[in-house]
Amino acid sequence: MTNLVVKKQRNSSVELFRILATFLVLIVHLNGWLLGGTPETFSPNEDLSFRVGQLVVQSLSVVCVNCFIIISGYFGINLSLRSLLKYFATLFGMYFPCWIVSSIALRHTTVSEALDGIFVLSREGYFVQCYFMLMFLSPILNSFVEKFGKSILKYVLIFWAIEIWFEQVRGNISLGFNGGYSVIHFVLVYLLARCLALYKDKVLQIFTCSKSLLIYFVLAGVVSLEYIIMGGQKVWDYSNPIILLESFFLFIPFLYYPNYFNKRINWIASSTFAVYVLHTCKPLNPILRDLDRYVLSHYSNLFFIIMLFLAILTFVMCIVYDKIRARITNPMLEKINNKISSYKIL
């Protein structure tokens, strides 16, 4: 019988990978999303130095969201009432204060925005909501893995082939893969990562640390060529099979150090979710958007250096905020957990 979930040890090597994935999210957004995205086609008549730089950075960092799901799938999500309450409390500790600050700054709010700040999961945000649903589905997925063990690989690969053919090749929207911005894609990546955990020894025998990194860079180059030749925003989909493979090959080198422990790395990594949430909502998101466009307009030659500085500054600010938030909400959350611990709901 295969173990249901790999015990969640705070392996600092993987926690370092979590930090890297978070930083890549910031880079992806500052490099493209906050600027309105990349053009539909690559044109050599544009500012070539900026466009090539943007293309290279995007190709290397677009693995970010897949990386988060890979971590969850590799170790397995252990659903519990405590984990759900922590998820809700973390979001409330960010969304609600952000709503208050935005309302004061903009001198305008609506009932809908107020409810989104209070009932955090009603707030539109694909990653937060898709991951929440993945948490709920995890017991079913884990049971599937426990029952069939390594034999799940063929089913998961067929599942992936369905995504590639119907979503990437045929452009079928009825299956709901939505370019990777969907629960069904999260489920697929989760299961692929579970397979990686089951076949870890074989994978590490075939792909050394240096070989995996080389493949990661080669695949990033393939994504760049794909964009230059084909164009279109679909190239940057998280469900693009090349990008998904790229995500796994970036993850593999971090598996070579299972016993590495660093308290500071783990301390920072525990707040990385806050970085994602805070920089994608008001009031920080509009500020970053304006700064990003201003830098591109006035300092295009230094754009990538300033972008890196902005990413580091944003990362640090969000981590500090979350540590303060945790000091306030964690004692209250612990009291709630203690009061309801006798009710074994999950």
For each residue, the residues with C-beta under 8 A, 3 or more apart:
1: 146 149
2: 145 146 149 150 198
3: 6 146
4: 76 142 143 145 146
5: 8 75 76 77 78 142
6: 3 74 75 76 197
7: 75
8: 5 75 76 78
9:
10: 15 261 266
11: 14 15 257 258 259 260 261
12: 15 16 260 261 262 265 266
13: 16 17 254 255 256 257 258 260
14: 11 17 18 71 74 75 254 255
15: 10 11 12 18 19 262 265 266 268 269
16: 12 13 19 20 254 262 265 269
17: 13 14 20 21 67 71 250 251 254
18: 14 15 21 22 67 68 71 269 272
19: 15 16 22 23 265 268 269 272
20: 16 17 23 24 67
21: 17 18 24 25 63 64 67 68 71 272
22: 18 19 25 26 64 272 275 276 315
23: 19 20 26 27 311 315
24: 20 21 27 28 60 61 63 64 67
25: 21 22 28 29 64 65 275 276
26: 22 23 29 30 275 279 311 314 315
27: 23 24 30 31 57 61 64 307 308 311
28: 24 25 31 32 33 58 61 62 64
29: 25 26 32 33 34 279 280 288
30: 26 27 33 34 35 288 292 307 310 311
31: 27 28 35 54 57 58 61 307
32: 28 29 35 37 38 54 58 236
33: 28 29 30 37
34: 29 30 285 288 289 292 293
35: 30 31 32 292 293 296
36:
37: 32 33 233
38: 32 54 55 58 227 233 236
39: 42 43 46 51 231
40: 231 232 233
41: 231 232
42: 39 51 55 227 228 231
43: 39 46 51
44: 48
45:
46: 39 43 50 51
47: 50 51 300
48: 44 51 52
49: 52 53 301
50: 46 47 53 54 296 300 303
51: 39 42 43 46 47 48 54 55
52: 48 49 55 56
53: 49 50 56 57 303 304
54: 31 32 38 50 51 57 58
55: 38 42 51 52 58 59 224 227 228
56: 52 53 59 60 220 224
57: 27 31 53 54 60 61 304
58: 28 31 32 38 54 55 61 62 236
59: 55 56 62 220 221 223 224 227
60: 24 56 57 63 217 220
61: 24 27 28 31 57 58 64
62: 28 58 59 223 236 238 243 246
63: 21 24 60 66 67 243 246 247 250
64: 21 22 24 25 27 28 61 67 68
65: 25 68 69 127 180 238
66: 63 69 70 180 189 238 243 244 247
67: 17 18 20 21 24 63 64 70 71 247 250 251
68: 18 21 64 65 71 72 127 131
69: 65 66 72 73 131 134 186 189 190 193
70: 66 67 73 74 189 192 193 196 247 248 251
71: 14 17 18 21 67 68 74 75 193 251
72: 68 69 75 76 77 131 134 190 193
73: 69 70 76 189 190 191 192 193 194 196 197
74: 6 14 70 71 193 194 196 197 251
75: 5 6 7 8 14 71 72 197
76: 4 5 6 8 72 73 138 142 145 194 197
77: 5 72 83 134 135 138 142 190
78: 5 8 83 138
79: 83 84 135 136 138 139 346
80: 83 84 346
81: 84 85 337 340 345 346
82: 85 86 337
83: 77 78 79 80 86 87 135
84: 79 80 81 87 88 135 346
85: 81 82 88 89 333 336 337
86: 82 83 89 90 333
87: 83 84 90 91 132 135
88: 84 85 91 92 120 121
89: 85 86 92 93 329 332 333
90: 86 87 93 94 273 274 277 322 325 329
91: 87 88 94 95 120 121 123 128 277
92: 88 89 95 96 118 120 329
93: 89 90 96 97 322 325 326 328 329
94: 90 91 97 98 274 277 278 281 321 322 325
95: 91 92 98 99 116 117 120 123 277 281
96: 92 93 99 100 117 118 120
97: 93 94 100 101 325
98: 94 95 101 102 117 278 281 282 283 284
99: 95 96 102 103 109 113 114 116 117 282
100: 96 97 103 104 117
101: 97 98 104 105 282 283
102: 98 99 105 106 109 113 282 283
103: 99 100 106 107 108 109 113
104: 100 101 107
105: 101 102 283
106: 102 103 109 282
107: 103 104
108: 103
109: 99 102 103 106 113 114
110: 113 114
111: 114 115
112: 115 116
113: 99 102 103 109 110 116 117
114: 99 109 110 111 117 118
115: 111 112 118 119 122
116: 95 99 112 113 119 120 122 123 124
117: 95 96 98 99 100 113 114 120 123
118: 92 96 114 115
119: 115 116 122 123
120: 88 91 92 95 96 116 117 123 128
121: 88 91 128 129 132
122: 115 116 119
123: 91 95 116 117 119 120 128 281
124: 116 129
125: 128 129 277 280 281
126: 129 130 181 182
127: 65 68 130 131 276
128: 91 120 121 123 125 131 132 277
129: 121 124 125 126 132 133
130: 126 127 133 134 181 182 183 186
131: 68 69 72 127 128 134 135 186
132: 87 121 128 129 135 136
133: 129 130 136 137 183 186
134: 69 72 77 130 131 137 138 183 186 187 190
135: 77 79 83 84 87 131 132 138
136: 79 132 133 139
137: 133 134 140 141 183 187
138: 76 77 78 79 134 135 141 142 190
139: 79 136 142 143
140: 137 143 144
141: 137 138 144 145 187 190 191 194
142: 4 5 76 77 138 139 145 146
143: 4 139 140 146 147
144: 140 141 147 148 152 191
145: 2 4 76 141 142 148 149 152 191 194 198
146: 1 2 3 4 142 143 149
147: 143 144
148: 144 145 151 152 155
149: 1 2 145 146 152 198
150: 2 153 195 198 199
151: 148 154 155
152: 144 145 148 149 155 156 191 194 195 198
153: 150 156 157 195 198 199
154: 151 157 158
155: 148 151 152 158 159
156: 152 153 159 160 188 191 192 194 195
157: 153 154 160 161
158: 154 155 161 162
159: 155 156 162 163 188 191
160: 156 157 163 164 188 192 241 244
161: 157 158 164 165
162: 158 159 165 166 175
163: 159 160 166 167 168 175 177 184 185 188 239 241
164: 160 161 167 168 169 241
165: 161 162 168 169 170
166: 162 163 169 170 172 175 177
167: 163 164 170 171 172 175 177 179 239
168: 163 164 165 171 234 237 239 240 241
169: 164 165 166
170: 165 166 167
171: 167 168
172: 166 167 175
173: 176 178
174:
175: 162 163 166 167 172 184
176: 173 182 183 184
177: 163 166 167 180 182 184 185 239
178: 173 181 182 185 239
179: 167 182 234 237 238 239
180: 65 66 177 185 237 238 239 240
181: 126 130 178 185 238
182: 126 130 176 177 178 179 185 186
183: 130 133 134 137 176 186 187
184: 163 175 176 177 187 188
185: 163 177 178 180 181 182 188 189 238 239
186: 69 130 131 133 134 182 183 189 190
187: 134 137 141 183 184 190 191
188: 156 159 160 163 184 185 191 192
189: 66 69 70 73 185 186 192 193 244 247
190: 69 72 73 77 134 138 141 186 187 193 194
191: 73 141 144 145 152 156 159 187 188 194 195
192: 70 73 156 160 188 189 195 196 244 248
193: 69 70 71 72 73 74 189 190 196 197 248
194: 73 74 76 141 145 152 156 190 191 197 198
195: 150 152 153 156 191 192 198 199
196: 70 73 74 192 193 199 200 203 248 251
197: 6 73 74 75 76 193 194 200
198: 2 145 149 150 152 153 194 195
199: 150 153 195 196 202 203
200: 196 197 203 204 255
201: 204 205
202: 199 205 206
203: 196 199 200 206 207 252
204: 200 201 207 208 252 255 256
205: 201 202
206: 202 203
207: 203 204 211 212 215 249 252
208: 204 211 212
209: 212 213 252 253 256
210: 213 214
211: 207 208 214 215
212: 207 208 209 215 216 249 250 252 253
213: 209 210 216 217 249 250 253
214: 210 211 217 218
215: 207 211 212 218 219 249
216: 212 213 219 220 246 249 250
217: 60 213 214 220 221
218: 214 215 221 222
219: 215 216 222 223 242 243 245 246 249
220: 56 59 60 216 217 223 224 246
221: 59 217 218 224 225
222: 218 219 225 226 242
223: 59 62 219 220 226 227 235 240 242 243 246
224: 55 56 59 220 221 227 228
225: 221 222 228 229
226: 222 223 229 230 235 240 242
227: 38 42 55 59 223 224 230 231 232 235 236
228: 42 55 224 225 231
229: 225 226
230: 226 227 235
231: 39 40 41 42 227 228 235
232: 40 41 227 235
233: 37 38 40 236 237
234: 168 179 237 240
235: 223 226 227 230 231 232 240
236: 32 38 58 62 227 233 240 243
237: 168 179 180 233 234 240 243
238: 62 65 66 179 180 181 185 243 244
239: 163 167 168 177 178 179 180 185 243 244
240: 168 180 223 226 234 235 236 237 243 244
241: 160 163 164 168 244 245
242: 219 222 223 226 245 246
243: 62 63 66 219 223 236 237 238 239 240 246 247
244: 66 160 189 192 238 239 240 241 247 248
245: 219 241 242 248 249
246: 62 63 216 219 220 223 242 243 249 250
247: 63 66 67 70 189 243 244 250 251
248: 70 192 193 196 244 245 251 252
249: 207 212 213 215 216 219 245 246 252
250: 17 63 67 212 213 216 246 247 253
251: 17 67 70 71 74 196 247 248 254 255
252: 203 204 207 209 212 248 249 255
253: 209 212 213 250 256
254: 13 14 16 17 251 257
255: 13 14 200 204 251 252 258
256: 13 204 209 253
257: 11 13 254 260
258: 11 13 255
259: 11
260: 11 12 13 257
261: 10 11 12 266
262: 12 15 16 265 266
263: 266 267
264: 267 268
265: 12 15 16 19 262 268 269
266: 10 12 15 261 262 263 269 270
267: 263 264 270 271
268: 15 19 264 265 271 272 319
269: 15 16 18 19 265 266 272
270: 266 267
271: 267 268 274 275 318 319 322 323 326
272: 18 19 21 22 268 269 275 276 319
273: 90 276 277 322
274: 90 94 271 277 278 318 319 321 322 325
275: 22 25 26 271 272 278 279 314 315 318 319 322
276: 22 25 127 272 273 279 280
277: 90 91 94 95 125 128 273 274 280 281
278: 94 98 274 275 281 284 318 321 322
279: 26 29 275 276 284 285 288 314 318
280: 29 125 276 277 285
281: 94 95 98 123 125 277 278 284 285
282: 98 99 101 102 106 285 286
283: 98 101 102 105 286 287
284: 98 278 279 281 287 288 314 318
285: 34 279 280 281 282 288 289
286: 282 283 289 290
287: 283 284 290 291
288: 29 30 34 279 284 285 291 292 310 314
289: 34 285 286 292 293
290: 286 287 293 294
291: 287 288 294 295 310
292: 30 34 35 288 289 295 296 307 310
293: 34 35 289 290 296 297
294: 290 291 297 298
295: 291 292 298 299 302 303 306 307 310
296: 35 50 292 293 299 300 303
297: 293 294 300
298: 294 295
299: 295 296 302 303 306
300: 47 50 296 297 303
301: 49
302: 295 299 305 306
303: 50 53 295 296 299 300 306 307
304: 53 57 307 308
305: 302 308 309
306: 295 299 302 303 309 310
307: 27 30 31 292 295 303 304 310 311
308: 27 304 305 311 312
309: 305 306 312 313
310: 30 288 291 292 295 306 307 313 314
311: 23 26 27 30 307 308 314 315
312: 308 309 315 316
313: 309 310 316 317
314: 26 275 279 284 288 310 311 317 318
315: 22 23 26 275 311 312 318 319
316: 312 313 319 320
317: 313 314 320 321
318: 271 274 275 278 279 284 314 315 321 322
319: 268 271 272 274 275 315 316 322 323
320: 316 317 323 324
321: 94 274 278 317 318 324 325
322: 90 93 94 271 273 274 275 278 318 319 325 326
323: 271 319 320 326 327
324: 320 321 327 328
325: 90 93 94 97 274 321 322 328 329
326: 93 271 322 323 329 330
327: 323 324 330 331
328: 93 324 325 331 332
329: 89 90 92 93 325 326 332 333
330: 326 327 333 334
331: 327 328 334 335
332: 89 328 329 335 336
333: 85 86 89 329 330 336 337
334: 330 331 337 338
335: 331 332 338 339
336: 85 332 333 339 340
337: 81 82 85 333 334 340 341
338: 334 335 341
339: 335 336
340: 81 336 337 343 345
341: 337 338
342:
343: 340
344:
345: 81 340
346: 79 80 81 84
